[in-house]
């Protein structure tokens, strides 16, 4: 019988700086000696002592000196803001799970980094589980390449993010995206989508991802709930090039005053 075991890497304070990674668990994760593969990662985040109007957007970055795991830059489940400062409880989506399918021999070390994408004055924490197995993976290994956070948006207009590169991709298997308001107020519902374009997409040049709607609130105690990471399974063959460039653009509809306080970030999961 094949052994498949979820193993908790740790839970760690993320700090408030968007340029600093926190090592989840405080040290490298030691892959069990019996493991022959790392099948998946589950990642979650939470805000303690929240500051009103601040959303939480987080991202991981798995690294290893002796396993070809990088890039693996996934998103934690986002948390919407509390719209008023006098009370209320935040609402978080369930932790996100991502396939990895990485062969290993056991005993290797993996650094599981995590950070805030949006500057925050709250106390934020991240937690990661890696799913290990004593059998080789039955599917191709997956990587995730993330773009950069882009802010300062205009209602009902295309805003380009930063072009990013994906190396040696054979097929893109999933489109990913997160967004949230940094100083969101009441009565500001948002729905948006991310468009991915590349001349290296084989036979087409774009694909679209719908992001979870962010509902508005009618009173100062309302909570802006974000129902997880935007995710869309797909199969997009890539042209046989060493590196492809992907451009993401974001478009949303809302009341006119939310745009300047809205940020988004995208990523693609792919096999090589």
Secondary structure, DSSP 8 states (H G I E B T S, - for coil): ---EEEEEEEEEE--S-TT--EETTSS-EE--TT-SEEEEEEEEEEEES--TT--B-EEEEEE-SSS----B--B---B--BS-SS-----B---EEEEEEEE--SS-EEEEEEEESS--SSEEEEEEEEEEESS--SS--EEEEE---EE---TTS-EE---EEEES-SEEEEEEEEEEESS--TT--BEEEEEEE-TTBTT-SEEEEE---B---SSTT-B--B-S-EEEEEEEEB-S-SEEEEEEEEEEES-TTSGGGEEEEEEEEEE-
